[in-house]
Amino acid sequence: MKPSPSRRPNPWRKKSPLPFLWLLPFLSFALVTACSSYAELPLPGRDQVQVVRDLSYLPDNAFRHRLDLYLPAAGKDWPVAVVVHGGAFVVNDKHIVDNLGYALADAGIAAVCINYRLFPGARHPALVEDVAAGLSWARRETRAYGADPDRRFLIGYSAGAYLAALAITDPRYLAARGDKPGDLLGAVLMSGAYDAAVIRQPLRLVFTNRVATWREASPIRHVTADLPPTLILYAEHDLRWFIPVAAQSRLFYDALKNAGVEVQIAEIPHCGHNGIEQQIGRLPASPSWNRLLGFINERLRSRVK
């Protein structure tokens, strides 16, 4: 009698790194989202902005727990915007949104651009926990640099938009750091998805391979009336083949609107998934920037009233 063949182990059940071939879909998607025709354009105003780089927002001093702080050249008591970069949950760091950091500081807003842990080294909920920790750091520490952390905003792009949305919709993550969604003056979400179920495999494995966890990790399933005012942006030529960004943006807008949240939505013309963020600070009269800055200023004026 022949011995029964040994069963091939399931790589997803292991805690070891994923096989290289399984990473190829992640890396190809991340490459598409990282490239931009705007990336080589100059950043006006950067010489007037003070940048403090590689500050640790958690005690371990790990690279993935560091941030860059962009400060306006003049004045004090600036509002604060925490920026969460994109990269398909698997690549990139805070430097990919330095254009947004410079643009915000040049407009009189202190910007906190954070790193966070990435897959496959980390899985949900580690990524959103890092976003909550970065927000907490901004509340505790930016006053010492001349900012006003009582006027905080959260900005996320692509994967960062997903994480920012989850941080404000599921209050457990902010509560663990002594914050709550209502502490924020507003949130800006650019080119994100808001339901893990629509993210194709293998990228969805960031949220494990369990359907119950996908549901628990989906911002759209946690919408309540007490969320901060939100601006949702997506590109005219945004992702469709991997993640239906436009449809997700409209669905999330409807969910917020139906819950009674103050929410705005806009399609940014003549750009794709990468260009919607990378045009900021580089393209004169950038439509993305005009909507984002207009929303922030509107919220600041509303608070004064």
Steps between C-alpha positions, in 0.01 A plus 500: 500500500642835394541762767257787467661814362572767754259792495650820368502764775291814458743798495233733645488298821865567570641798676806501275530754212293435190665323207646745251265403218196584710640852548510577129134615475554729799815651357359552151195677641715709731722602208198627308382705796844640584590636154390850406560740214503781757768354726792672327345846500644755747332582830462878530527639851705215645787733590272691736380190686679357802510121504586286803557147374487154652334579830386185681133483591539172692775405746649219288660758264432264207515649150133413450415701813659825388352816356603825333371833631454791255469841664393834346770765475312764699239537771393247760196306622466336160238231446641148462443247222612138541571344160489124430679390181387242245671197351258205496582423865830345387739776384595868538554724798442859613729644231251422225268771638766763570338716232185510713704574811669796333174629351318488833782675687530763229127567551543546876411147613744281693521161328584170667584236238520157662639159419312187605570130495450317170390155383632229511698604806175609663130437450177659612455657752866604533481752214201694630639482853803688372280768345329546837840525669613766252186703567564471872857622457372804310264583786769465768811638332428758229418779745867506597581589138252791492194320360146475634413129526146586609440566128603169349416351162564152361594455133544165328586404144432159337581233762543791740142610427376154596698509826394857580136408437527196726664708773207743510216252449605229746558697822694222675829597341491867597358418842801280573712816465271735692334653192160484336380576145318816610832651613587556134385806307483298182629214286605498134498163321657480154458206262423238760296184540279459804393135495761224525276261308554690172880484522625219280714218623781473590495863618201427723721274711619817674174452691566125551321224313185507716173647374401611850821702528441662161164620623640622830781683317271680252441873573164499323365254758572733794339826387320695774369854534781624725777495238694815409408693183655317206614584147522208256702545181561259213658534156320507167725215382536326834554129557233270365663167421638427847287710732185688386604831656229722349222262598645457847525877544136551408384214723694636795363848434145360501563313825632813671223718361228258607648489851480879527873568468606826334664371183612624159614308192676605180645337193835656408521532120781414259705280734537144620554324830853628555453846354220601737752531785825561316367808320468678837776755545627435148217590264388866500135533604489127578133390520586254777669770704224754445239259634715382790610845614152642450356230723759561774447876494125453505528281808734748672256785437214291628684432825561870556127566469 
